[in-house]
Amino acid sequence: MRLVLLNPTLRAHDTRHNLSVIESLAEGVVGGTRPDDVLLLPEQFTFDDNKEAYAGFLGKIANIAGCTIVGGSHHREVEGKRINTGIVFDAGGNEIATYSKLRPYFSERNIVSPGEKFGEFSINGKNFLVVICADFWYSDILLRASVLPDVILVPSLSVSRKPGAEYSRSLWHHLAIARAYEFGVFVGISDWGEDSVLPPHRTCGVGGLADPTSLDPPLFFQPVSEAGVSIFNLDFQALEEFRADRRLRGFFWK
């Protein structure tokens, strides 16, 4: 199984541009994916709050890429309140899960209400947990998972008040590595690229994979390539060996 992560250059309130960029990146992985692979989109890549339009685009990307699509997120009305939410589609275009942002961040709190839908799904016996952006920073949210996840997926829209991206990007990468080791999971993040346009904030391009099975420190976190898309192999046998070793030493949470 492989994980496709994105770090595209997007623009606030320019949905047409963003969809075109993501579609182009999805076309670039054609032939390199299988139906049980997973492609993760960034948080709020679209500013269209229409569910049908959002779901239609996800179905299109699933058809292009030929794999499961974890649809980042968008804002829309659900049961009388506006929330930050997303859908998972399998390679056949079937909805298999939904999820929402439980703890909106910063100025977003003036726009959306906290969601309630926890994002969990399975592919070929492997468990996935989806947490939107800032939710990843709360370990108590991760502990609510009904089963131990094998992969934590984080659709993100990173923001920073610093003049450069390095500060926040370093924090994100360190957190992803820590979570990967603490929970014994792969952590995949898709984000808005560093050069994205999001006035008055800056984005940081934190996308990449944290892999606790690596023995090479520079590979503990592997960023998405400068092309804005990378495909990562997920070695679940190595992950089970990592967990078994941690359990043997009494150094694993489950």
Backbone as numpy.savetxt, mean C-alpha at the origin, in Angstrom:
# Nx Ny Nz CAx CAy CAz Cx Cy Cz
4.76 -15.75 -5.64 3.93 -14.56 -5.64 4.80 -13.32 -5.64
4.38 -12.31 -6.41 5.13 -11.06 -6.49 4.25 -9.88 -6.12
4.92 -8.82 -5.69 4.24 -7.61 -5.27 4.71 -6.46 -6.15
3.76 -5.77 -6.77 4.07 -4.63 -7.63 3.77 -3.35 -6.86
4.80 -2.53 -6.64 4.65 -1.30 -5.87 4.93 -0.09 -6.77
4.21 1.00 -6.47 4.29 2.20 -7.30 4.80 3.39 -6.49
5.40 4.32 -7.21 5.85 5.59 -6.64 5.70 6.66 -7.74
4.47 6.83 -8.28 4.28 7.69 -9.44 4.29 9.18 -9.10
4.58 10.01 -10.09 4.49 11.45 -9.93 3.06 11.87 -10.24
2.32 12.24 -9.21 0.89 12.55 -9.33 0.64 14.03 -9.07
-0.60 14.46 -9.33 -0.98 15.86 -9.13 -2.30 15.93 -8.37
-2.34 16.77 -7.36 -3.58 16.97 -6.60 -4.66 17.51 -7.53
-5.86 16.91 -7.42 -7.06 17.35 -8.14 -6.95 17.22 -9.66
-5.97 16.45 -10.13 -5.83 16.20 -11.57 -6.01 14.71 -11.82
-7.23 14.24 -11.64 -7.52 12.81 -11.73 -7.16 12.25 -13.09
-7.44 12.98 -14.17 -7.15 12.47 -15.51 -5.66 12.19 -15.66
-4.81 13.10 -15.21 -3.37 12.89 -15.28 -2.98 11.67 -14.46
-3.48 11.58 -13.24 -3.09 10.49 -12.34 -3.48 9.13 -12.89
-4.70 9.02 -13.43 -5.14 7.75 -13.99 -4.28 7.36 -15.19
-3.91 8.33 -15.99 -3.06 8.06 -17.15 -1.69 7.55 -16.73
-1.10 8.17 -15.70 0.21 7.75 -15.21 0.15 6.32 -14.67
-0.86 6.03 -13.86 -0.98 4.70 -13.27 -1.25 3.65 -14.33
-2.10 3.97 -15.29 -2.37 3.02 -16.37 -1.10 2.71 -17.15
-0.29 3.73 -17.40 0.96 3.52 -18.11 1.91 2.62 -17.33
1.99 2.81 -16.01 2.84 1.96 -15.18 2.33 0.53 -15.16
1.00 0.36 -15.13 0.42 -0.98 -15.16 0.73 -1.68 -16.48
0.67 -0.94 -17.57 1.00 -1.51 -18.88 2.46 -1.95 -18.93
3.30 -1.28 -18.15 4.71 -1.61 -18.14 5.05 -2.93 -17.48
4.13 -3.48 -16.67 4.41 -4.75 -16.00 3.73 -5.92 -16.69
3.01 -5.64 -17.80 2.34 -6.71 -18.53 3.37 -7.73 -18.99
3.06 -9.00 -18.73 4.00 -10.07 -19.06 4.89 -10.43 -17.89
4.95 -9.57 -16.88 5.78 -9.85 -15.72 4.98 -10.24 -14.50
3.65 -10.36 -14.64 2.80 -10.68 -13.50 1.93 -11.90 -13.80
1.49 -12.54 -12.71 0.56 -13.66 -12.77 -0.70 -13.32 -11.97
-1.80 -14.07 -12.12 -3.04 -13.73 -11.43 -2.92 -13.64 -9.91
-2.00 -14.41 -9.30 -1.90 -14.36 -7.85 -0.92 -13.31 -7.36
-0.35 -12.52 -8.27 0.47 -11.38 -7.86 -0.44 -10.23 -7.42
0.14 -9.24 -6.74 -0.64 -8.13 -6.19 -0.01 -6.81 -6.60
-0.84 -5.90 -7.12 -0.40 -4.55 -7.46 -1.09 -3.57 -6.51
-0.29 -2.77 -5.82 -0.80 -1.83 -4.81 -0.77 -0.40 -5.36
-1.90 0.29 -5.33 -1.98 1.68 -5.76 -1.81 2.62 -4.57
-1.41 3.88 -4.80 -1.24 4.83 -3.69 -2.57 5.33 -3.13
-2.51 5.90 -1.96 -3.66 6.56 -1.34 -4.13 7.74 -2.19
-5.42 7.90 -2.31 -6.08 9.03 -2.96 -5.42 9.43 -4.28
-5.19 8.44 -5.14 -4.65 8.74 -6.46 -5.71 9.40 -7.35
-6.99 9.25 -6.99 -8.08 9.88 -7.72 -8.86 10.80 -6.80
-9.32 11.91 -7.36 -10.12 12.87 -6.61 -11.58 12.81 -7.04
-11.94 11.74 -7.75 -13.32 11.48 -8.15 -13.98 10.66 -7.06
-15.06 11.18 -6.47 -15.70 10.47 -5.37 -16.80 9.52 -5.83
-16.88 9.29 -7.14 -17.89 8.38 -7.68 -17.40 6.94 -7.59
-18.13 6.10 -6.86 -17.69 4.72 -6.64 -17.60 3.94 -7.95
-18.57 4.14 -8.84 -18.59 3.39 -10.08 -17.37 3.73 -10.94
-17.03 5.02 -11.00 -15.86 5.42 -11.79 -14.58 4.85 -11.18
-14.49 4.90 -9.85 -13.32 4.37 -9.14 -13.20 2.86 -9.37
-14.30 2.14 -9.16 -14.29 0.68 -9.33 -14.03 0.30 -10.78
-14.57 1.09 -11.71 -14.34 0.80 -13.12 -12.87 0.91 -13.48
-12.18 1.91 -12.92 -10.76 2.05 -13.20 -9.97 0.89 -12.60
-10.32 0.48 -11.39 -9.61 -0.65 -10.78 -9.78 -1.91 -11.62
-11.01 -2.14 -12.10 -11.24 -3.30 -12.95 -10.41 -3.23 -14.22
-10.26 -2.03 -14.78 -9.45 -1.84 -15.98 -7.99 -2.18 -15.70
-7.47 -1.69 -14.56 -6.07 -1.97 -14.21 -5.85 -3.45 -13.93
-6.83 -4.10 -13.28 -6.72 -5.54 -13.04 -6.64 -6.29 -14.36
-7.42 -5.86 -15.34 -7.41 -6.50 -16.66 -6.08 -6.27 -17.38
-5.55 -5.05 -17.26 -4.27 -4.73 -17.92 -3.12 -5.52 -17.28
-3.05 -5.44 -15.96 -1.91 -6.05 -15.25 -2.07 -7.56 -15.08
-3.31 -8.04 -15.13 -3.54 -9.48 -15.00 -3.27 -10.01 -13.62
-3.52 -9.19 -12.59 -3.28 -9.62 -11.22 -4.24 -8.91 -10.28
-4.16 -9.25 -8.99 -4.99 -8.60 -7.99 -4.58 -7.14 -7.83
-5.58 -6.26 -7.69 -5.34 -4.83 -7.53 -5.86 -4.38 -6.17
-4.97 -3.83 -5.36 -5.38 -3.19 -4.11 -5.47 -1.69 -4.41
-6.70 -1.17 -4.40 -7.00 0.10 -5.04 -6.68 1.37 -4.30
-5.53 1.42 -3.60 -5.19 2.68 -2.95 -6.36 3.18 -2.15
-6.86 4.39 -2.48 -8.08 4.87 -1.83 -8.60 6.10 -2.53
-9.84 6.44 -2.23 -10.41 7.74 -2.61 -11.42 8.11 -1.54
-11.87 9.36 -1.58 -12.87 9.83 -0.62 -14.26 9.68 -1.24
-15.20 9.12 -0.47 -16.58 9.06 -0.95 -17.54 8.88 0.22
-18.82 9.11 -0.06 -19.87 8.95 0.94 -20.18 7.46 1.12
-20.16 7.01 2.36 -20.52 5.64 2.70 -21.42 5.68 3.93
-22.64 5.23 3.78 -23.61 5.17 4.88 -23.71 6.51 5.61
-23.79 7.57 4.82 -24.06 8.89 5.38 -22.87 9.68 5.85
-21.66 9.15 5.69 -20.48 9.94 6.07 -19.39 9.77 5.02
-18.58 10.81 4.88 -17.51 10.81 3.91 -16.26 10.19 4.54
-15.71 9.15 3.89 -14.56 8.45 4.44 -13.50 8.25 3.35
-12.32 7.85 3.78 -11.21 7.51 2.89 -11.23 5.98 2.77
-11.51 5.46 1.59 -11.79 4.04 1.47 -11.25 3.45 0.18
-11.11 2.13 0.15 -10.59 1.46 -1.03 -11.19 0.07 -1.21
-10.94 -0.51 -2.39 -11.48 -1.82 -2.76 -10.33 -2.67 -3.31
-10.43 -3.98 -3.09 -9.50 -4.95 -3.68 -10.24 -5.74 -4.75
-9.66 -5.79 -5.96 -10.20 -6.57 -7.06 -9.22 -7.68 -7.41
-9.75 -8.89 -7.66 -8.86 -9.96 -8.13 -8.60 -9.80 -9.62
-7.79 -10.70 -10.18 -7.39 -10.58 -11.58 -8.58 -10.67 -12.53
-9.66 -11.28 -12.08 -10.86 -11.39 -12.90 -11.80 -10.21 -12.78
-11.40 -9.21 -11.99 -12.25 -8.03 -11.82 -13.33 -8.19 -10.78
-13.20 -9.18 -9.88 -14.19 -9.41 -8.82 -13.75 -8.73 -7.53
-14.66 -8.04 -6.88 -14.36 -7.39 -5.60 -14.19 -8.46 -4.52
-13.05 -8.43 -3.82 -12.80 -9.44 -2.79 -12.62 -8.84 -1.40
-12.47 -7.52 -1.30 -12.33 -6.90 0.02 -12.50 -5.39 -0.10
-12.87 -4.77 1.02 -12.89 -3.31 1.13 -12.17 -2.93 2.41
-11.76 -1.68 2.49 -11.04 -1.20 3.66 -11.19 0.30 3.74
-10.87 0.89 4.89 -10.98 2.34 5.05 -9.91 2.84 6.02
-9.71 4.15 6.00 -8.74 4.76 6.90 -9.41 5.00 8.24
-8.84 4.40 9.28 -9.47 4.45 10.59 -9.15 5.74 11.33
-7.99 6.32 11.06 -7.58 7.53 11.77 -7.04 8.57 10.78
-7.94 9.39 10.25 -7.50 10.44 9.31 -6.42 11.31 9.94
-5.56 11.86 9.08 -4.36 12.56 9.53 -4.39 14.03 9.14
-3.95 14.88 10.07 -3.69 16.29 9.82 -4.94 16.97 9.26
-4.80 17.74 8.18 -5.94 18.50 7.65 -7.02 17.60 7.07
-6.68 16.34 6.79 -7.67 15.39 6.30 -8.82 15.22 7.28
-8.56 15.47 8.55 -9.60 15.32 9.57 -10.74 16.31 9.37
-10.49 17.37 8.60 -11.54 18.34 8.31 -12.37 17.94 7.10
-11.95 16.86 6.42 -12.59 16.46 5.17 -13.34 15.14 5.30
-12.74 14.19 6.01 -13.36 12.86 6.12 -13.50 12.45 7.58
-14.42 11.51 7.81 -14.61 10.91 9.12 -13.81 9.61 9.21
-13.53 9.14 10.43 -12.85 7.85 10.56 -13.68 6.73 9.94
-13.02 5.84 9.22 -13.71 4.67 8.69 -13.77 3.56 9.72
-14.43 2.48 9.36 -14.60 1.37 10.29 -14.20 0.03 9.69
-14.01 -0.02 8.37 -13.78 -1.29 7.68 -12.30 -1.65 7.69
-11.98 -2.76 8.34 -10.61 -3.24 8.44 -10.27 -4.05 7.19
-9.09 -3.84 6.60 -8.77 -4.47 5.33 -8.01 -5.76 5.44
-8.68 -6.90 5.28 -8.03 -8.19 5.31 -8.53 -9.06 4.16
-7.61 -9.78 3.50 -7.99 -10.74 2.47 -6.88 -11.76 2.34
-7.16 -12.86 1.64 -6.18 -13.94 1.46 -6.07 -14.30 -0.01
-4.87 -14.69 -0.43 -4.61 -15.22 -1.77 -3.75 -16.45 -1.61
-4.23 -17.59 -2.10 -3.48 -18.85 -2.02 -2.98 -19.14 -0.61
-3.82 -18.87 0.38 -3.48 -19.16 1.76 -2.58 -18.15 2.43
-2.21 -17.08 1.74 -1.38 -16.03 2.32 -2.27 -14.85 2.72
-2.04 -14.35 3.93 -2.91 -13.32 4.50 -2.34 -11.92 4.28
-3.21 -11.03 3.83 -2.84 -9.65 3.56 -3.64 -8.72 4.46
-2.98 -7.69 4.95 -3.63 -6.65 5.75 -3.35 -5.31 5.08
-4.41 -4.52 4.83 -4.27 -3.21 4.20 -4.53 -2.13 5.24
-3.58 -1.23 5.44 -3.75 -0.08 6.33 -3.36 1.17 5.56
-4.23 2.16 5.54 -4.01 3.34 4.73 -3.11 4.34 5.45
-1.97 4.59 4.90 -1.04 5.66 5.26 -0.82 5.78 6.78
-1.36 6.84 7.40 -1.08 7.12 8.82 -1.50 5.98 9.74
-2.48 5.15 9.33 -2.89 4.02 10.16 -1.73 3.06 10.43
-0.77 3.02 9.51 0.40 2.15 9.66 1.25 2.53 10.86
1.13 3.78 11.31 1.95 4.28 12.41 1.37 3.91 13.78
0.21 3.26 13.80 -0.43 2.87 15.06 -0.37 1.35 15.20
0.48 0.86 16.09 0.63 -0.58 16.24 -0.64 -1.23 16.77
-1.46 -0.48 17.52 -2.70 -1.07 18.03 -3.65 -1.45 16.90
-3.60 -0.71 15.78 -4.43 -1.06 14.64 -3.96 -2.39 14.04
-2.66 -2.57 13.92 -2.14 -3.81 13.37 -2.50 -5.00 14.25
-2.55 -4.78 15.55 -2.88 -5.86 16.48 -4.34 -6.27 16.41
-5.15 -5.52 15.68 -6.57 -5.88 15.52 -6.78 -6.92 14.43
-5.73 -7.28 13.70 -5.88 -8.26 12.63 -6.42 -9.58 13.18
-7.39 -10.17 12.47 -8.02 -11.40 12.94 -7.08 -12.61 12.81
-6.14 -12.53 11.85 -5.11 -13.56 11.68 -3.78 -12.86 11.47
-2.70 -13.57 11.74 -1.38 -13.01 11.52 -1.20 -12.74 10.03
-0.98 -11.49 9.62 -0.77 -11.23 8.19 0.61 -11.72 7.75
0.69 -12.11 6.51 1.97 -12.41 5.91 2.54 -11.18 5.21
1.64 -10.31 4.76 2.02 -9.09 4.06 1.16 -7.95 4.57
1.80 -6.85 4.94 1.08 -5.62 5.26 1.25 -4.68 4.07
0.13 -4.19 3.55 0.14 -3.29 2.40 -0.29 -1.90 2.85
0.49 -0.89 2.43 0.25 0.48 2.88 0.11 1.41 1.68
-1.12 1.70 1.24 -1.30 2.76 0.25 -1.11 4.11 0.93
-0.19 4.92 0.42 0.20 6.13 1.15 0.14 7.38 0.27
-0.06 8.50 0.94 0.15 9.83 0.35 0.98 10.57 1.39
2.31 10.40 1.31 3.19 10.97 2.33 3.21 12.48 2.22
3.24 13.15 3.36 3.37 14.61 3.38 4.42 14.99 4.42
5.04 16.14 4.22 6.07 16.60 5.14 6.08 18.12 5.19
6.40 18.66 6.35 6.58 20.11 6.50 8.04 20.51 6.33
8.90 19.50 6.13 10.33 19.77 5.94 10.59 20.21 4.50
11.68 20.94 4.25 11.97 21.41 2.90 12.36 20.30 1.94
12.88 19.19 2.48 13.27 18.06 1.65 12.54 16.80 2.06
12.64 15.76 1.21 11.92 14.52 1.48 12.67 13.56 2.39
13.96 13.80 2.62 14.80 12.80 3.28 14.35 12.49 4.71
13.92 13.51 5.45 13.54 13.31 6.85 12.39 12.31 6.97
11.29 12.61 6.30 10.12 11.73 6.40 10.36 10.38 5.75
11.08 10.40 4.62 11.33 9.13 3.94 12.15 8.19 4.82
13.13 8.73 5.53 13.94 7.91 6.42 13.09 7.34 7.56
12.21 8.17 8.12 11.32 7.68 9.18 10.43 6.55 8.69
9.84 6.75 7.50 8.97 5.71 6.93 9.74 4.41 6.72
10.94 4.51 6.19 11.70 3.29 5.91 12.10 2.58 7.20
12.50 3.33 8.20 12.84 2.71 9.48 11.62 2.05 10.12
10.47 2.73 10.03 9.26 2.14 10.60 8.89 0.85 9.88
8.96 0.86 8.55 8.61 -0.33 7.78 9.51 -1.51 8.16
10.80 -1.25 8.32 11.73 -2.32 8.72 11.37 -2.83 10.12
11.10 -1.91 11.04 10.75 -2.31 12.41 9.48 -3.15 12.43
8.46 -2.73 11.67 7.21 -3.48 11.61 7.45 -4.87 11.01
8.28 -4.94 9.96 8.56 -6.21 9.31 9.20 -7.19 10.29
10.11 -6.71 11.12 10.78 -7.57 12.09 9.89 -7.89 13.28
9.15 -6.89 13.75 8.29 -7.12 14.92 7.21 -8.14 14.62
6.55 -8.01 13.46 5.41 -8.86 13.14 5.78 -10.03 12.24
7.01 -10.07 11.74 7.41 -11.17 10.87 6.63 -11.17 9.57
6.61 -10.03 8.88 5.82 -9.86 7.67 6.64 -9.12 6.61
6.18 -9.22 5.37 6.64 -8.30 4.34 5.79 -7.04 4.45
6.41 -5.89 4.25 5.68 -4.61 4.25 5.88 -3.94 2.91
4.78 -3.71 2.18 4.84 -3.05 0.89 4.13 -1.71 0.94
4.79 -0.68 0.44 4.23 0.68 0.45 4.22 1.23 -0.97
3.07 1.74 -1.41 2.99 2.52 -2.65 2.61 3.94 -2.27
3.32 4.91 -2.83 3.19 6.30 -2.39 3.17 7.23 -3.60
2.84 8.49 -3.35 3.06 9.54 -4.34 4.56 9.81 -4.42
5.10 9.93 -5.62 6.51 10.19 -5.80 6.93 11.53 -5.22
8.23 11.67 -4.99 8.75 12.88 -4.35 8.44 14.15 -5.15
8.37 14.05 -6.46 8.15 15.23 -7.30 6.67 15.49 -7.59
5.79 14.82 -6.87 4.36 15.04 -7.06 3.97 16.45 -6.64
2.79 16.88 -7.09 2.31 18.24 -6.81 1.13 18.15 -5.84
1.33 18.65 -4.62 0.30 18.61 -3.58 0.39 19.88 -2.72
0.07 21.05 -3.28 0.16 22.28 -2.49 -0.79 22.21 -1.29
-0.40 22.77 -0.11 0.87 23.45 0.16 1.93 22.51 0.73
1.70 21.20 0.68 2.61 20.22 1.27 3.57 19.67 0.22
4.58 18.97 0.70 5.45 18.23 -0.20 5.24 16.74 0.05
5.39 15.96 -1.01 5.33 14.50 -0.89 6.76 13.96 -0.83
6.89 12.70 -0.40 8.23 12.21 -0.07 8.65 10.94 -0.80
7.74 10.30 -1.53 8.13 9.12 -2.29 8.69 8.00 -1.44
7.88 7.49 -0.50 8.38 6.51 0.47 8.15 5.07 0.04
7.68 4.84 -1.19 7.32 3.51 -1.62 8.48 2.54 -1.64
8.17 1.27 -1.32 9.18 0.22 -1.35 8.77 -0.98 -0.52
9.67 -1.93 -0.41 9.41 -3.19 0.30 10.37 -3.36 1.46
9.83 -3.64 2.65 10.64 -4.06 3.80 10.58 -5.58 3.89
11.75 -6.20 3.89 11.86 -7.66 3.83 12.67 -8.16 5.02
12.01 -8.80 6.00 12.74 -9.25 7.20 13.61 -10.47 6.96
13.49 -11.09 5.79 14.27 -12.30 5.53 15.65 -11.98 4.97
15.88 -10.74 4.59 17.18 -10.39 4.00 18.28 -10.39 5.06
19.45 -10.87 4.67 20.62 -10.85 5.56 21.56 -9.71 5.23
21.20 -8.92 4.22 22.03 -7.82 3.76 21.38 -6.50 4.19
21.94 -5.79 5.17 21.29 -4.59 5.70 20.80 -3.59 4.65
21.56 -3.32 3.57 21.03 -2.39 2.57 19.75 -2.86 1.90
19.44 -4.16 2.02 18.23 -4.70 1.40 17.09 -4.88 2.39
17.29 -4.44 3.64 16.17 -4.50 4.59 14.97 -3.73 4.04
15.24 -2.58 3.39 14.20 -1.84 2.69 14.68 -1.55 1.28
13.88 -1.95 0.30 14.22 -1.73 -1.10 13.24 -0.73 -1.70
13.68 0.47 -2.04 12.78 1.48 -2.59 12.28 1.12 -3.99
11.15 1.67 -4.34 10.66 1.56 -5.71 11.66 2.28 -6.63
11.84 1.75 -7.81 12.82 2.31 -8.75 12.43 3.71 -9.20
13.37 4.42 -9.78 13.12 5.76 -10.29 12.08 5.78 -11.40
11.85 4.64 -12.03 10.82 4.55 -13.08 9.41 4.65 -12.50
9.30 4.53 -11.17 7.99 4.66 -10.52 7.26 3.36 -10.30
7.86 2.23 -10.66 7.23 0.93 -10.45 8.33 -0.12 -10.28
8.10 -1.05 -9.36 9.03 -2.17 -9.15 8.23 -3.42 -8.82
8.76 -4.57 -9.25 8.16 -5.86 -8.93 9.09 -6.58 -7.96
8.54 -6.99 -6.82 9.33 -7.65 -5.78 8.84 -9.09 -5.60
9.76 -10.03 -5.53 9.41 -11.41 -5.22 9.20 -11.56 -3.72
8.15 -12.28 -3.34 7.86 -12.54 -1.93 8.17 -14.01 -1.66
9.23 -14.26 -0.92 9.67 -15.62 -0.62 9.03 -16.04 0.71
7.87 -16.67 0.61 7.14 -17.03 1.83 7.81 -18.18 2.57
8.55 -19.04 1.88 9.30 -20.09 2.57 10.36 -19.46 3.47
11.06 -18.46 2.95 12.06 -17.76 3.76 11.39 -17.04 4.92
10.18 -16.53 4.70 9.47 -15.86 5.79 9.11 -16.84 6.89
8.67 -18.05 6.53 8.34 -19.05 7.54 9.58 -19.49 8.30
10.70 -19.58 7.62 11.96 -19.94 8.31 12.38 -18.83 9.26
12.18 -17.59 8.86 12.47 -16.45 9.73 11.60 -16.51 10.99
10.31 -16.78 10.80 9.39 -16.86 11.95 9.75 -18.02 12.86
10.08 -19.16 12.27 10.43 -20.35 13.08 11.66 -20.06 13.94
12.64 -19.40 13.37 13.84 -19.06 14.12 13.51 -18.10 15.26
12.63 -17.15 15.00 12.25 -16.18 16.05 11.48 -16.87 17.17
10.59 -17.80 16.78 9.84 -18.54 17.81 10.79 -19.38 18.67
11.76 -20.01 18.03 12.71 -20.86 18.75 13.43 -20.09 19.83
13.68 -18.82 19.57 14.38 -17.98 20.53 13.45 -17.17 21.42
12.15 -17.46 21.33 11.17 -16.75 22.16 11.10 -15.27 21.81
11.23 -14.96 20.51 11.34 -13.57 20.09 10.37 -13.28 18.96
9.14 -13.82 19.11 8.13 -13.61 18.09 6.78 -13.50 18.78
5.92 -12.63 18.25 4.70 -12.27 18.98 3.61 -13.33 18.88
3.67 -14.23 17.87 2.66 -15.28 17.76 3.34 -16.61 17.41
